[in-house]
Amino acid sequence: PDHIYLVCGKTDMRKGIDGLAMVIAENYGLELYNNSLFLFCGGRNDRFKGLFWDGEGFIMLYKRFENGHLSWP
């Protein structure tokens, strides 16, 4: 990706591709289709999701730490 954005604060991790895309479009006004990776974290800080447009569709990434957690802004 050309840009990596951290979506600050807590995100409802039940959201799927459409819900996360809506957060970006409505709250930040950023273009979803410009080779950017958007990273989201929930309240527990032991997992995050990523949203990326690959030119044909969205890819949603999900990472859960078994031991440890993130320091999230």
C-alpha positions in Angstrom: 0.0 0.0 0.0 1.0 3.6 -0.6 -0.5 4.8 2.7 -1.3 3.1 6.0 -3.9 4.7 8.2 -4.5 3.9 11.9 -8.1 4.6 12.8 -7.8 6.0 16.3 -10.1 5.0 19.1 -12.2 1.9 19.5 -13.9 0.3 16.6 -16.8 -2.2 16.9 -14.9 -5.4 15.8 -18.2 -7.0 14.8 -18.2 -4.8 11.7 -17.4 -6.4 8.4 -16.1 -4.9 5.1 -19.1 -2.7 4.5 -19.2 -1.4 8.1 -15.5 -0.6 8.2 -15.7 1.1 4.8 -18.6 3.2 6.1 -16.5 4.3 9.1 -13.7 5.5 6.8 -16.1 7.3 4.4 -18.3 8.9 7.0 -15.9 9.8 9.8 -12.7 10.6 7.9 -13.7 11.4 4.3 -10.8 9.4 2.9 -10.8 7.6 -0.5 -11.2 3.9 0.0 -9.9 2.9 -3.5 -6.4 4.6 -3.5 -4.1 1.7 -2.5 -4.3 2.4 1.2 -4.5 0.1 4.2 -6.8 1.1 7.0 -6.2 -0.5 10.4 -8.8 -0.7 13.2 -8.6 -1.9 16.8 -11.3 -2.9 19.3 -11.5 -2.2 23.0 -9.5 -5.2 24.1 -6.3 -4.3 22.2 -5.4 -7.9 21.5 -6.7 -7.9 18.0 -7.0 -5.7 15.0 -8.6 -5.6 11.5 -7.3 -4.2 8.3 -9.2 -3.1 5.2 -7.5 -2.9 1.8 -8.8 -2.4 -1.8 -6.7 -4.6 -4.2 -8.2 -3.2 -7.4 -10.9 -5.8 -7.8 -12.4 -6.0 -4.3 -11.7 -5.5 -0.6 -9.5 -7.6 1.4 -10.2 -7.8 5.2 -7.3 -8.8 7.4 -7.8 -10.0 11.0 -5.0 -10.5 13.6 -5.4 -11.8 17.1 -2.4 -11.9 19.5 -2.3 -15.0 21.7 0.1 -13.4 24.1 0.3 -9.6 24.3 -1.6 -6.6 23.0 -1.3 -3.4 21.0 -0.7 0.1 22.2 -3.3 1.8 20.2 -3.9 5.6 19.9 
